[in-house]
Amino acid sequence: MVTIAELAKGPHAGVDDLERERRRQHFGQVESSLSTLPFDIDCARAYGPVCAAVEHVGRKVRGSRAVDLMIAATALAHDLPLYTLNSSDLRGLEGLIEIVDVADQSPAPVDP
């Protein structure tokens, strides 16, 4: 659910009504295609070692990073990989969870 909360801010960040509407529609499509996991007690417990790992490499846990780390804690609690567009935001977590940077993924070739 934390991922949905983070994505929900996107439509409000549009610079004009047209952009906000385009983002709102895109968010609706993405939201309807996702299965969600609650941020439960196991996730809350996993948040501690996630924050400690990030602080260990000299990064602060605050602002939007705190939300990203809640998502990382959810992945840790459920033994799932964490897919991201920016793996550098998650530096320090490599030993705890599998981080998959989708920005580094090449599209699969299409057979004609």
C-alpha positions in Angstrom: 0.0 0.0 0.0 2.9 2.4 0.6 3.8 2.2 -3.1 0.2 3.3 -4.0 0.5 6.2 -1.6 3.8 7.3 -3.1 2.4 7.0 -6.7 -0.8 8.9 -5.7 1.1 12.1 -5.3 2.1 12.1 -9.0 -1.2 13.5 -10.5 -1.0 16.4 -8.1 2.4 17.4 -9.3 1.3 18.2 -12.8 2.1 21.7 -14.0 -1.4 22.3 -15.5 -4.9 20.8 -15.6 -4.1 18.8 -18.8 -1.0 17.3 -17.3 -2.7 16.5 -14.0 -5.5 14.8 -15.9 -3.1 12.8 -18.0 -1.2 11.7 -14.8 -4.5 10.9 -13.0 -5.5 8.6 -15.8 -2.1 6.9 -15.9 -2.2 6.5 -12.1 -5.6 4.8 -12.4 -4.3 2.4 -15.0 -1.3 1.5 -12.9 -3.3 1.2 -9.6 -5.8 -1.2 -11.2 -3.0 -3.4 -12.4 -1.2 -3.8 -9.0 -1.6 -6.3 -6.2 -0.8 -4.6 -2.9 0.7 -5.8 0.3 -0.2 -4.0 3.6 2.5 -2.3 5.7 1.9 -4.7 8.6 3.8 -5.5 11.8 6.4 -7.6 9.9 7.1 -4.7 7.6 7.4 -2.4 10.6 9.9 -4.7 12.2 11.9 -5.0 8.9 12.0 -1.1 8.7 14.6 -1.1 11.6 17.3 -3.1 9.8 16.5 -1.3 6.5 17.1 2.1 8.1 20.2 0.9 9.9 21.7 -0.4 6.7 21.1 2.9 4.9 22.5 4.9 7.8 25.5 2.6 7.9 26.5 3.9 4.4 26.1 7.5 5.6 22.7 8.3 4.3 19.9 9.9 6.3 16.5 8.5 6.7 14.1 11.4 6.1 11.7 12.8 3.5 10.9 10.8 0.5 13.7 8.3 1.3 11.7 7.3 4.4 8.8 6.3 2.2 11.2 4.4 -0.2 12.6 2.6 2.8 9.1 1.5 3.9 8.6 0.0 0.5 12.0 -1.7 0.9 11.0 -3.0 4.3 7.8 -4.5 2.8 10.0 -6.3 0.2 12.3 -7.6 3.0 9.4 -8.8 5.1 7.9 -10.7 2.2 11.2 -11.9 0.8 10.5 -10.2 -2.5 12.8 -8.3 -4.9 12.5 -4.6 -5.0 12.0 -3.1 -8.5 13.1 0.5 -8.9 14.0 3.1 -11.5 16.9 4.4 -9.4 18.9 1.8 -7.5 21.3 4.4 -6.2 18.4 5.6 -3.9 18.6 2.3 -2.2 22.4 2.1 -1.7 23.2 0.1 1.5 20.4 -2.4 1.1 22.2 -4.7 -1.3 22.9 -7.2 1.5 19.3 -7.3 2.7 17.1 -7.5 -0.4 17.4 -8.1 -4.1 17.3 -4.8 -5.9 16.3 -4.8 -9.6 16.9 -1.5 -11.4 14.4 -1.6 -14.2 16.1 1.4 -15.8 19.1 -0.9 -16.5 16.9 -3.5 -18.2 17.0 -3.7 -22.0 13.7 -4.4 -23.7 13.3 -7.9 -25.0 13.7 -8.2 -28.7 10.5 -8.5 -30.7 10.2 -11.3 -33.2 8.7 -10.2 -36.5 
